[in-house]
Amino acid sequence: NAPPTFTLSRGVVAVPEAPVVLTRVVPNFASDIRAGPDSERGICAANEGQNCVNQTVVFVVDYVTVSELFTVLPSIDAWGTLRFAAAPSQSGSARVYVRAEDDGGTDPSS
């Protein structure tokens, strides 16, 4: 099972310092999300262009360098949307380490 691949469209998301919690939603932060190569997904002959193996991709945040900058830690959903809430009256920068995982899929013909 080859690992999923993805592209981060932006490496930096800036949030101004504010006295209140600032919630951010950044659509398409991750794009080109693929659950392994086409050969692994198994293109069906009967349904040309459709995947035989349905693999689900999830993003896992492994580490946030300065977690106190957030009231809700960053997360990326299966569609690539980044979500987080910045802590009030905080300033600084944080590095977020994220990876994608797939579940290995299921074969609907079995």
C-alpha positions in Angstrom: 0.0 0.0 0.0 1.7 3.2 -1.2 1.2 6.3 0.9 -1.2 9.0 -0.2 0.1 12.1 -1.7 -1.0 15.7 -1.6 0.1 19.3 -2.3 0.0 22.2 0.2 -1.2 25.2 -1.7 0.1 27.7 0.9 2.9 27.3 3.4 1.9 30.2 5.6 -1.4 31.4 7.0 -1.2 34.8 8.7 -3.6 35.8 11.5 -3.5 39.3 13.0 -3.1 39.5 16.8 -6.5 40.2 18.3 -8.1 40.3 21.8 -10.6 37.6 20.8 -10.4 34.1 19.5 -10.0 34.1 15.7 -11.3 31.1 13.9 -9.9 30.4 10.5 -11.1 28.2 7.7 -8.8 27.9 4.6 -10.4 25.9 1.8 -8.1 24.0 -0.6 -5.1 24.3 1.8 -4.3 20.7 0.7 -5.0 19.8 -2.9 -4.3 16.9 -5.4 -5.1 14.5 -2.6 -4.5 11.0 -3.9 -4.8 7.7 -2.0 -1.9 6.0 -3.8 -1.1 5.5 -7.5 -3.7 4.6 -10.1 -2.2 1.1 -10.3 -2.9 0.6 -6.6 -6.4 2.0 -6.8 -7.2 -0.5 -9.6 -9.1 1.1 -12.5 -12.1 -1.1 -13.3 -12.4 -2.3 -16.9 -16.2 -2.4 -16.7 -16.3 1.1 -15.2 -13.4 2.8 -17.0 -12.0 5.7 -15.0 -13.6 4.6 -11.7 -11.7 3.2 -8.8 -12.2 -0.4 -7.8 -10.6 0.1 -4.4 -12.1 2.8 -2.3 -9.4 4.2 -0.1 -10.2 6.9 2.5 -7.6 9.6 3.1 -7.3 11.3 6.4 -4.8 14.0 7.6 -3.0 13.6 10.9 -1.3 16.5 12.6 1.8 15.0 14.2 3.1 18.1 16.0 2.6 21.8 16.5 5.7 23.7 17.6 3.9 26.4 19.6 0.5 25.0 20.6 -0.3 27.9 23.0 -0.9 30.1 19.9 -4.1 28.1 19.3 -7.4 27.5 21.2 -8.2 24.9 18.6 -5.2 23.1 17.1 -4.9 23.1 13.3 -6.6 20.2 11.4 -7.1 19.4 7.7 -10.2 17.5 6.6 -10.4 14.9 3.8 -11.2 17.7 1.3 -8.1 19.7 2.2 -9.7 22.4 4.3 -7.5 23.8 7.1 -9.3 24.8 10.3 -7.9 26.3 13.5 -8.6 28.9 16.1 -5.9 31.4 17.1 -5.6 32.2 20.8 -6.5 35.8 21.8 -3.8 38.3 22.4 -1.0 36.0 21.2 1.7 36.6 18.6 4.3 34.4 17.1 4.7 31.7 14.6 4.2 27.9 14.7 5.2 25.1 12.5 2.6 22.4 12.0 3.7 18.9 10.9 1.0 17.0 9.0 0.8 13.8 7.0 -1.8 11.9 5.1 -2.8 8.3 5.7 -5.2 6.0 3.9 -7.1 3.0 5.2 -5.9 0.5 2.5 -9.3 0.5 0.9 -11.9 -2.2 0.3 -12.6 -4.2 -2.8 -16.3 -3.9 -3.7 -16.1 -7.1 -5.9 -15.4 -9.3 -2.9 
